[in-house]
Amino acid sequence: MSVIHIHRHHHLGLEEARKIAFLWAEKAEEKFDMECAYEEGDTQDTVYFSRSGVKGTLQVLDGEFEFKAELGFLVSAFKSRIEAEIAEQLDTLLHPPKPGKKRKPAPPKA
């Protein structure tokens, strides 16, 4: 069994981190057909997620997120791709694009 472990620090506080964890859980349910359960605590929350071949947790703390997932044999073939996508999702949720910062359009081809 393969394991994915992703750790991200943040300065959001638990309330804001909770909102991000809810967003992540919604995306996981929609995009990856995950079954998610959210357990709220005083100092830490936990998102439990699972689907065929994958199970794990997202720990939500005052200053960090800790993602751990166990991948079954068949899913483990895609470990690198899954890990990269989850890391990118967390990074995007933690550091959304700033309003007003638009990419410059590519110059027209001649």
ChimeraX attribute file (.defattr): number of C-alpha atoms within 10 A of each C-alpha:
attribute: neighborCount
match mode: 1-to-1
recipient: residues
	/A:1	11
	/A:2	13
	/A:3	16
	/A:4	16
	/A:5	14
	/A:6	16
	/A:7	13
	/A:8	13
	/A:9	12
	/A:10	14
	/A:11	11
	/A:12	15
	/A:13	13
	/A:14	19
	/A:15	12
	/A:16	12
	/A:17	23
	/A:18	21
	/A:19	12
	/A:20	18
	/A:21	23
	/A:22	15
	/A:23	14
	/A:24	19
	/A:25	21
	/A:26	16
	/A:27	14
	/A:28	18
	/A:29	16
	/A:30	11
	/A:31	9
	/A:32	11
	/A:33	14
	/A:34	19
	/A:35	16
	/A:36	20
	/A:37	14
	/A:38	16
	/A:39	12
	/A:40	12
	/A:41	10
	/A:42	7
	/A:43	9
	/A:44	16
	/A:45	20
	/A:46	20
	/A:47	20
	/A:48	19
	/A:49	20
	/A:50	20
	/A:51	14
	/A:52	12
	/A:53	13
	/A:54	19
	/A:55	18
	/A:56	19
	/A:57	19
	/A:58	22
	/A:59	18
	/A:60	25
	/A:61	22
	/A:62	18
	/A:63	13
	/A:64	18
	/A:65	23
	/A:66	15
	/A:67	20
	/A:68	17
	/A:69	19
	/A:70	19
	/A:71	23
	/A:72	16
	/A:73	12
	/A:74	12
	/A:75	15
	/A:76	18
	/A:77	12
	/A:78	11
	/A:79	17
	/A:80	10
	/A:81	11
	/A:82	15
	/A:83	16
	/A:84	11
	/A:85	12
	/A:86	16
	/A:87	17
	/A:88	12
	/A:89	15
	/A:90	20
	/A:91	12
	/A:92	11
	/A:93	16
	/A:94	19
	/A:95	10
	/A:96	9
	/A:97	10
	/A:98	7
	/A:99	6
	/A:100	6
	/A:101	7
	/A:102	8
	/A:103	6
	/A:104	6
	/A:105	6
	/A:106	6
	/A:107	6
	/A:108	5
	/A:109	4
	/A:110	3
